[in-house]
């Protein structure tokens, strides 16, 4: 998806039609469209030919984009879960793994990267009540495997704003929530995790429309991507106007939420109420 978006920008910036680009790599206009949407694999030779057509001759820039083409064809660690993962979410896992900064706003649930095992199981059961115990545990294991992202040597920064409602909604019951709040308190000690709480007292705010995430990548030439999950699909937005709109909403949410320094205090208070 990242490579496709970059190829689309280069093509449009140089006034090249999809038909012309397709002719250059001995393919159809629809093939170029699918490539730019990240829906087909990439041949390194095709990408190299397109970069030449688009006037990209700098060795460094070509190396980055050709490297993306190679990476795009490598199966990710989540490949072994392919039978329970929809394609639209596999795309997100790839973006998440490649990111350097993840900013997310959550309304209903604790962010997946910060969920405890018991809480994750309770969330999985909400959407997969008819699933076998084995499938449920595989889905939980997948979520736990995702969290290794936060402790790897080149871990991305995670900046999460969680609505207070998500922290007080008893997903899985009080015991599960007690463990989840404890897990969040521990997570706030990680140097690459910043967690804020949007309190009830704030009333309405810029992101009242629902949860979303913004992912940023190490290469500055790659656009940020906004991810909005739905019940049976997801939206991926990378156009500048869309990203700027969501980035402004995220900035406003961070201003209106309680500052990160207060998060442990807020969580400890919720924990005491659960214990009571």
C-alpha positions as CSV (number, residue, x, y, z in Angstrom):
1,X,0.0,0.0,0.0
2,X,2.8,2.4,0.9
3,X,4.7,1.6,-2.3
4,X,1.5,1.9,-4.4
5,X,0.7,5.3,-2.9
6,X,4.2,6.5,-3.7
7,X,4.1,5.2,-7.2
8,X,0.7,6.9,-7.7
9,X,2.1,10.3,-6.5
10,X,5.1,10.0,-8.8
11,X,3.0,9.1,-11.8
12,X,0.5,12.0,-11.2
13,X,3.3,14.5,-10.5
14,X,4.8,13.6,-13.9
15,X,1.5,13.7,-15.8
16,X,1.7,10.1,-16.8
17,X,-1.5,8.2,-17.5
18,X,-2.2,4.8,-16.1
19,X,-2.4,3.5,-19.7
20,X,1.1,4.8,-20.5
21,X,2.4,3.4,-17.3
22,X,0.8,0.0,-18.0
23,X,2.4,0.0,-21.5
24,X,5.8,0.6,-20.0
25,X,5.7,-2.6,-17.9
26,X,3.7,-4.6,-20.5
27,X,0.5,-4.6,-18.4
28,X,-3.0,-3.1,-18.5
29,X,-4.2,0.1,-17.1
30,X,-6.2,-1.8,-14.5
31,X,-3.0,-3.6,-13.3
32,X,-1.5,-0.1,-12.6
33,X,-4.6,0.8,-10.7
34,X,-4.4,-2.4,-8.6
35,X,-0.6,-1.8,-8.0
36,X,-1.3,1.7,-6.7
37,X,-4.0,0.4,-4.3
38,X,-1.6,-2.3,-3.0
39,X,-3.9,-5.1,-4.1
40,X,-1.3,-7.1,-6.2
41,X,2.3,-8.1,-5.7
42,X,5.2,-6.2,-7.2
43,X,7.9,-7.4,-9.6
44,X,11.1,-5.5,-8.8
45,X,11.8,-5.1,-12.6
46,X,8.3,-3.4,-13.1
47,X,8.9,-1.0,-10.2
48,X,12.4,-0.1,-11.6
49,X,10.9,0.5,-15.0
50,X,8.1,2.7,-13.6
51,X,10.6,4.7,-11.5
52,X,12.6,5.4,-14.7
53,X,9.5,6.5,-16.5
54,X,8.6,8.8,-13.6
55,X,12.0,10.4,-13.7
56,X,13.4,8.9,-10.5
57,X,17.1,8.6,-11.1
58,X,18.5,9.2,-7.7
59,X,20.1,6.0,-6.5
60,X,19.1,6.5,-2.8
61,X,15.4,7.2,-3.6
62,X,15.3,4.2,-6.0
63,X,16.9,2.0,-3.4
64,X,14.2,2.9,-0.8
65,X,11.4,2.2,-3.2
66,X,12.9,-1.0,-4.6
67,X,13.4,-2.1,-1.0
68,X,9.7,-1.6,-0.4
69,X,9.0,-3.8,-3.4
70,X,11.1,-6.6,-2.0
71,X,9.5,-6.2,1.5
72,X,6.0,-6.2,0.0
73,X,6.5,-9.7,-1.4
74,X,7.8,-11.2,1.8
75,X,5.1,-12.8,4.0
76,X,4.9,-11.2,7.4
77,X,5.0,-13.1,10.8
78,X,1.2,-13.0,10.8
79,X,1.0,-15.1,7.6
80,X,0.5,-18.2,9.7
81,X,-2.8,-16.7,11.0
82,X,-4.0,-16.1,7.4
83,X,-7.0,-18.4,7.8
84,X,-8.5,-16.2,10.5
85,X,-7.4,-12.8,9.3
86,X,-9.2,-10.8,6.6
87,X,-7.0,-9.3,4.0
88,X,-7.9,-5.8,4.9
89,X,-6.5,-6.4,8.4
90,X,-3.4,-8.1,7.2
91,X,-2.6,-4.9,5.4
92,X,-2.9,-3.0,8.7
93,X,-0.5,-5.4,10.4
94,X,2.1,-4.7,7.7
95,X,1.7,-1.0,8.1
96,X,1.9,-1.3,11.9
97,X,5.0,-3.3,11.7
98,X,6.7,-0.8,9.4
99,X,5.7,2.3,11.4
100,X,7.9,4.6,13.5
101,X,4.9,6.4,15.2
102,X,1.4,5.2,15.9
103,X,-1.1,7.7,17.1
104,X,-4.5,6.3,18.1
105,X,-7.8,7.4,19.6
106,X,-10.0,4.7,21.1
107,X,-13.6,5.1,22.3
108,X,-14.9,1.7,23.2
109,X,-11.9,-0.5,23.8
110,X,-8.4,-0.4,25.2
111,X,-6.0,-0.2,22.1
112,X,-5.1,-3.7,20.9
113,X,-1.3,-3.0,21.5
114,X,-2.1,-2.4,25.2
115,X,-4.6,-5.2,25.9
116,X,-4.0,-7.8,28.6
117,X,-4.5,-11.4,27.5
118,X,-7.8,-11.8,29.4
119,X,-9.2,-8.5,28.2
120,X,-8.2,-9.5,24.6
121,X,-10.0,-12.8,25.0
122,X,-13.2,-11.0,26.2
123,X,-13.0,-8.6,23.2
124,X,-12.5,-11.5,20.7
125,X,-15.5,-13.3,22.1
126,X,-17.7,-10.2,21.6
127,X,-17.2,-10.5,17.8
128,X,-16.8,-14.3,17.5
129,X,-19.2,-15.9,19.8
130,X,-19.6,-19.0,17.6
131,X,-15.9,-19.6,17.3
132,X,-14.3,-22.6,18.7
133,X,-12.0,-22.3,21.8
134,X,-9.0,-23.1,19.6
135,X,-9.9,-20.2,17.2
136,X,-10.5,-17.8,20.0
137,X,-7.1,-18.6,21.5
138,X,-5.4,-18.2,18.1
139,X,-6.9,-14.8,17.8
140,X,-5.8,-13.9,21.3
141,X,-2.3,-15.2,20.5
142,X,-2.2,-13.0,17.4
143,X,-3.0,-9.9,19.4
144,X,-0.3,-10.8,22.0
145,X,2.2,-11.3,19.2
146,X,1.4,-7.9,17.8
147,X,2.4,-6.4,21.2
148,X,6.0,-7.6,20.8
149,X,6.3,-4.6,18.4
150,X,6.5,-2.3,21.4
151,X,9.6,-4.0,23.0
152,X,11.7,-4.7,19.9
153,X,15.0,-2.7,19.5
154,X,13.6,-0.4,16.9
155,X,10.1,-0.1,18.5
156,X,7.8,2.6,17.2
157,X,6.4,5.3,19.5
158,X,2.8,4.7,20.6
159,X,0.8,7.7,21.5
160,X,-2.7,6.6,22.5
161,X,-5.7,8.7,23.8
162,X,-8.3,6.5,25.4
163,X,-11.8,7.7,26.2
164,X,-12.6,7.2,29.9
165,X,-15.7,5.1,28.9
166,X,-13.3,2.4,27.5
167,X,-11.6,2.2,30.9
168,X,-14.8,1.9,32.9
169,X,-16.8,-0.4,30.5
170,X,-16.5,-3.8,32.3
171,X,-15.4,-5.9,29.3
172,X,-15.0,-9.4,30.6
173,X,-16.1,-8.4,34.1
174,X,-14.5,-6.5,37.1
175,X,-11.6,-9.0,37.5
176,X,-10.6,-8.8,33.9
177,X,-10.8,-5.0,34.0
178,X,-8.7,-5.0,37.2
179,X,-6.0,-6.9,35.3
180,X,-6.3,-4.6,32.3
181,X,-5.9,-1.4,34.3
182,X,-2.9,-2.8,36.0
183,X,-1.4,-3.7,32.6
184,X,-2.0,-0.1,31.4
185,X,-0.2,1.3,34.5
186,X,2.8,-0.9,33.6
187,X,2.7,0.2,30.0
188,X,3.0,3.9,31.0
189,X,6.5,3.1,32.3
190,X,7.7,2.1,28.8
191,X,9.8,4.9,27.2
192,X,8.0,4.6,23.9
193,X,4.4,4.6,25.2
194,X,2.5,7.8,25.9
195,X,-1.0,7.3,27.2
196,X,-3.7,9.9,27.8
197,X,-7.2,9.7,29.1
198,X,-10.1,11.7,27.6
199,X,-12.3,12.3,30.7
200,X,-16.1,12.4,30.8
201,X,-15.9,16.0,31.9
202,X,-14.5,17.1,28.6
203,X,-17.9,16.7,26.9
204,X,-17.7,16.8,23.1
205,X,-14.4,16.9,21.3
206,X,-12.8,16.9,17.9
207,X,-12.7,13.1,17.5
208,X,-16.2,12.4,18.7
209,X,-16.9,10.7,15.4
210,X,-15.1,7.5,16.4
211,X,-11.8,5.6,16.8
212,X,-9.0,6.0,14.3
213,X,-5.2,5.6,14.0
214,X,-2.5,7.6,12.2
215,X,0.7,5.7,11.2
216,X,3.9,7.4,10.3
217,X,6.9,5.7,8.8
218,X,10.7,6.1,9.1
219,X,11.2,7.3,5.5
220,X,10.0,10.9,5.3
221,X,9.1,10.4,1.7
222,X,6.3,8.0,2.7
223,X,2.9,9.5,3.5
224,X,1.2,9.1,6.8
225,X,-1.8,6.7,6.6
226,X,-5.0,7.0,8.5
227,X,-6.7,3.7,9.5
228,X,-10.4,3.5,10.3
229,X,-11.7,0.1,11.2
230,X,-15.3,-1.0,10.5
231,X,-17.1,-4.2,11.3
232,X,-16.3,-6.0,8.0
233,X,-13.7,-3.8,6.4
234,X,-11.4,-0.8,6.9
235,X,-10.6,2.5,5.3
236,X,-7.0,3.5,4.5
237,X,-6.6,7.2,3.8
238,X,-3.3,8.7,2.5
239,X,-4.4,11.8,0.6
240,X,-2.9,15.0,2.1
241,X,-6.3,16.7,2.8
242,X,-7.7,13.6,4.6
243,X,-4.5,13.0,6.7
244,X,-4.3,16.7,7.6
245,X,-7.9,16.6,8.8
246,X,-7.4,13.6,11.1
247,X,-4.0,14.9,12.3
248,X,-5.7,18.2,13.3
249,X,-8.4,16.2,15.2
250,X,-5.7,14.1,16.9
251,X,-3.8,17.2,18.0
252,X,-6.9,18.7,19.4
253,X,-7.8,15.5,21.3
254,X,-4.3,15.4,22.8
255,X,-4.8,19.0,24.0
256,X,-8.2,18.3,25.5
257,X,-7.3,15.0,27.2
258,X,-5.6,14.8,30.6
259,X,-1.8,15.2,30.2
260,X,0.2,12.0,30.2
261,X,1.7,12.7,33.6
262,X,-1.7,12.4,35.1
263,X,-2.5,9.0,33.5
264,X,-1.0,6.8,36.3
265,X,-3.0,8.7,38.9
266,X,-6.2,8.3,36.9
267,X,-5.6,4.6,36.4
268,X,-4.8,4.1,40.0
269,X,-8.0,5.7,41.0
270,X,-10.0,3.5,38.6
271,X,-8.2,0.5,40.0
272,X,-9.1,1.4,43.6
273,X,-12.8,1.7,42.6
274,X,-12.6,-1.8,41.0
275,X,-11.0,-3.1,44.2
276,X,-13.8,-1.5,46.2
